Amino acid sequence: MALQMQANADGEDEDFIDVDNPEDLARKGLRRIQIEGDDEQEYLMDADGNIYNLLGEFVGETDGGNFEVDQDD
């Protein structure tokens, strides 16, 4: 599965991130996580604590170790 991301200002080839490749995720500052109680669903988290689904859509953020979900869906 590949996550589509915007290309950077330098025009480098950064259109896709392979969410199944930990090295690719690490280069982008992301890591795969699972949220306790969320039946094996995996997410991506960046260094700022922002959490995205595997399609790259923002779903919430951490707040001092707590997970807050954007309930607007």
N, C-alpha and C positions, 0 to 999 in steps of 0.2 A: 504494500500500500504506500502511496506517495502523497505527501502533504504539499499542496501548492502554496508557495509563499511569494511575496513580491520580490522582484529583483532589486538589488541595492543601487544606490546612486552611481556607483562605478560601472554599472552595467555587467557585473560579473554574472556568471551562469548560476544563479541561486534560485531558480524557479521552483524546484522541487526538493523536498526533504523526504528521504526514505525513513518512515517512522519505525521500520523494523531493523534499522541499522543504528546501533548505539553510537558509533563513531560519527555518523552524519548528524545525529541529534546533538551530540556533545559540541560539534563545531558550531552549531547554531545556538548553543547555550540552553538546550532543552534536555529534559529527561522524562522517561515514561514513569508514571506513577499509577497506583491503584488507591482508591479511596475506600477506607474501611466501611463495610456495610453496603457497598455498591456493586454487588454481584458480578465480580470479575471484570467490570468495565475499566478500561485503561484510559488514561488522560496524559497530556503533555504539560509539564510545568517549566516555566522559565526561571531565571535567577531572581526575578522580582516577586515570585510567588503567584504570578498569573497562571491560570489553569485553562487549558484548551482541550477540546475533544480531538480525536485523531484526524478530523477534517480541517483543523486549524481555527475553529470557531471558539471565541472566548466563552467560557462557561462559569467562571468564578475566580476567586483569589483566596490565598491563605491570609490569615490575620493572626500572627503570633502563634502559628501551629493549628489554628482553627480553619476549617474550610467553609467559605461562604459561597453558595450557589446563586447565580443570577436566575431568578425565578420568572423572568419575563417571557419565557417560551410558551 
